[in-house]
Amino acid sequence: MAQPIVHWEMAVGDAKKLQSFYAEMFDWTVDANNPMEYGMVNTGGNGSVDGGIFPAGDHPKRVTLYVAVPDLQAALDKAERLGGKTLMPPTEIPEGNVTLALFADPEGTVFGLIKG
């Protein structure tokens, strides 16, 4: 069975500025009322995928798509068998009640996984 994209996020330089930009640009609702300034984005469309916009800090600016998988470690192991590389092992984010991981494909493109 195919595994769906369930979330996206943008790591940016000026999170407040870009949260406002994308909210106005696409009429999205952005809620960054949390200690991490992680802007939860509600795109509002039927069947749409919501996401997040947050400060990259010292990390590279990027856009990441997240796919729901039943077993994060099994998916990371599969990515490595196929030539990818684990960037972040399964990690629980308590504030968001989510467990996620990151890997790079064989060309270095970063992709995210969410337990689901």
Buried (B, 14 or more C-beta within 10 A) or exposed (E): EEEEBBBBBBBBEEBBEBBBBBBEEEEBEBEBEEEEEBBBBEBEEEEEBBBBBBBBEEEEEEEBBBBBBEEBBEBBEEBEEEEBBBBBEBEEEEEBEBBBBBBBEEEEEBBBBBBB
